[in-house]
Amino acid sequence: MRVLITGAKGQLGQDLTKVFSNNNEVAAYDIDELDITDLDAVKNTVKEFNPKIIINAAAYTNVDGCESDLEAAFKVNALASGNLAKAAALNGAQVLYVSTDYVFDGTSDKPYLESDAVNPEGAYGRSKLEGEQALTSVTDKYYITRTAWLYGHGGSNFVKTIQKVAKEKGELKVVDDQRGSPTYTLDLAQKIKEIVENGEYGTYHVTNSGSCTWYEFAKELLRLSGIDAKLEPCDTEEFPRPAKRPAYSVLANEKLSSVGISPMRPWKEAIKSYFEGTDDK
Ligand SMILES: NC(=O)c1ccc[n+]([C@@H]2O[C@H](COP(=O)([O-])OP(=O)(O)OC[C@H]3O[C@@H](n4cnc5c(N)ncnc54)[C@H](OP(=O)(O)O)[C@@H]3O)[C@@H](O)[C@H]2O)c1
């Protein structure tokens, strides 16, 4: 099938491009080839390439930056999602929008179901939720995949930051009161492909299995990468940030199992394989 991928140079976009290119005709564009906030450009590109599906991995992902640059955040994460939905509807194409655990407020103490009430606390989460709505209000031929705590070889992320700080400073503190599910972009790209091939529209929670705190994640990744540094847990209060993060944003991947798709492997297996590079060859 013909697959149009936006945000193709992002960390998820690169793995999506790799995974879908195996047996599909892929057009992979980032902002320099297709700015998704430009409705005319989007319409022209979609008409010309005539994809069966548009996979939108483009986003304004700087969570703190969203608080101070609301206009850019909503333009890329929300308005542009509507642009893609409109162009898709005109051409009979499907759309997959990658969304986030930050649509939830994090006050739950059990994993969030796809059907649970959303209540984003920050601008990033609000703009992504608006992006979901901009899509669902235009077409029924959609997939929304909410994911969390992404890391991959092709971008800057928590894993690389922790390694860098640990090597440079030899000691670091990491928050131990926010819990979520670290998710490897290569695993996510493969699961997105399964979802699309399975063909059941709707909203999916898609993360590696299990959960941990950022401190526990840092501990495991430093152990696996053999970096000897002094790592200490701390509270979110010690590191005030412009955007409030959900304290608990574990996602129950219920829709996947309801359509007969297997859950993603445990996060510890995924981060091990990220370091070994065994799945990347
Ligand atoms: N990262 C996470 O932990 C996380 C967690 C949950 C959900 N998600 C979602 O997962 C998806 C992928 O995230 P990611 O970490 O792979 O993001 P990323 O690495 O920041 O990649 C996003 C890409 O989109 C591009 N982009 C920005 N504005 C654009 C525009 N107007 N037109 C076309 N492309 C544009 C970016 O280009 P520039 O770099 O030049 O701006 C970048 O290459 C996003 O939808 C994100 O919201 C991410």
The ligand as a MOL file (V3000), in Angstrom:
LIG
                    3D

  0  0  0     0  0            999 V3000
M  V30 BEGIN CTAB
M  V30 COUNTS 48 52 0 0 0
M  V30 BEGIN ATOM
M  V30 1 N 8.6640 11.8120 22.7250 0
M  V30 2 C 7.8130 11.2700 23.6040 0
M  V30 3 O 8.2050 10.8800 24.7140 0
M  V30 4 C 6.3650 11.1040 23.2400 0
M  V30 5 C 5.4710 10.6020 24.2080 0
M  V30 6 C 4.1320 10.4210 23.8420 0
M  V30 7 C 3.7040 10.7360 22.5670 0
M  V30 8 N 4.5930 11.2380 21.6610 0 CHG=1
M  V30 9 C 4.1050 11.5620 20.3230 0
M  V30 10 O 4.7710 10.6940 19.4180 0
M  V30 11 C 4.9620 11.3450 18.1670 0
M  V30 12 C 6.4150 11.2340 17.7570 0
M  V30 13 O 7.2330 11.8130 18.7480 0
M  V30 14 P 8.8200 11.9350 18.5710 0
M  V30 15 O 9.4250 11.8550 19.9180 0
M  V30 16 O 9.2690 11.0380 17.4860 0 CHG=-1
M  V30 17 O 8.9160 13.4510 18.0840 0
M  V30 18 P 10.1490 14.2310 17.4460 0
M  V30 19 O 11.3880 13.4160 17.5150 0
M  V30 20 O 10.1300 15.5950 18.0580 0
M  V30 21 O 9.7330 14.3280 15.9080 0
M  V30 22 C 8.7160 15.1640 15.4410 0
M  V30 23 C 9.0910 15.5780 14.0530 0
M  V30 24 O 8.0570 16.4090 13.5290 0
M  V30 25 C 8.6770 17.4910 12.8480 0
M  V30 26 N 7.7830 18.6300 12.7060 0
M  V30 27 C 7.5550 19.6560 13.5730 0
M  V30 28 N 6.7050 20.5470 13.0380 0
M  V30 29 C 6.3640 20.0710 11.8210 0
M  V30 30 C 5.5310 20.5720 10.7730 0
M  V30 31 N 4.8710 21.7310 10.8880 0
M  V30 32 N 5.4220 19.8450 9.6360 0
M  V30 33 C 6.0870 18.6660 9.5030 0
M  V30 34 N 6.9150 18.1580 10.4400 0
M  V30 35 C 7.0450 18.8680 11.5900 0
M  V30 36 C 9.8740 17.7950 13.7090 0
M  V30 37 O 10.8040 18.6080 13.0280 0
M  V30 38 P 11.7500 19.5940 13.9070 0
M  V30 39 O 12.5870 18.7150 14.7670 0
M  V30 40 O 12.5020 20.3170 12.8430 0
M  V30 41 O 10.8160 20.4610 14.6970 0
M  V30 42 C 10.3910 16.3980 14.0010 0
M  V30 43 O 11.2460 15.9170 12.9760 0
M  V30 44 C 4.4480 12.7700 18.3610 0
M  V30 45 O 3.1370 12.8470 17.8920 0
M  V30 46 C 4.4380 12.9600 19.8630 0
M  V30 47 O 3.4850 13.9010 20.2750 0
M  V30 48 C 5.9060 11.4190 21.9630 0
M  V30 END ATOM
M  V30 BEGIN BOND
M  V30 1 1 1 2
M  V30 2 2 2 3
M  V30 3 1 2 4
M  V30 4 1 4 5
M  V30 5 2 4 48
M  V30 6 2 5 6
M  V30 7 1 6 7
M  V30 8 2 7 8
M  V30 9 1 8 9
M  V30 10 1 8 48
M  V30 11 1 9 10
M  V30 12 1 9 46
M  V30 13 1 10 11
M  V30 14 1 11 12
M  V30 15 1 11 44
M  V30 16 1 12 13
M  V30 17 1 13 14
M  V30 18 2 14 15
M  V30 19 1 14 16
M  V30 20 1 14 17
M  V30 21 1 17 18
M  V30 22 2 18 19
M  V30 23 1 18 20
M  V30 24 1 18 21
M  V30 25 1 21 22
M  V30 26 1 22 23
M  V30 27 1 23 24
M  V30 28 1 23 42
M  V30 29 1 24 25
M  V30 30 1 25 26
M  V30 31 1 25 36
M  V30 32 1 26 27
M  V30 33 1 26 35
M  V30 34 2 27 28
M  V30 35 1 28 29
M  V30 36 1 29 30
M  V30 37 2 29 35
M  V30 38 1 30 31
M  V30 39 2 30 32
M  V30 40 1 32 33
M  V30 41 2 33 34
M  V30 42 1 34 35
M  V30 43 1 36 37
M  V30 44 1 36 42
M  V30 45 1 37 38
M  V30 46 2 38 39
M  V30 47 1 38 40
M  V30 48 1 38 41
M  V30 49 1 42 43
M  V30 50 1 44 45
M  V30 51 1 44 46
M  V30 52 1 46 47
M  V30 END BOND
M  V30 END CTAB
M  END
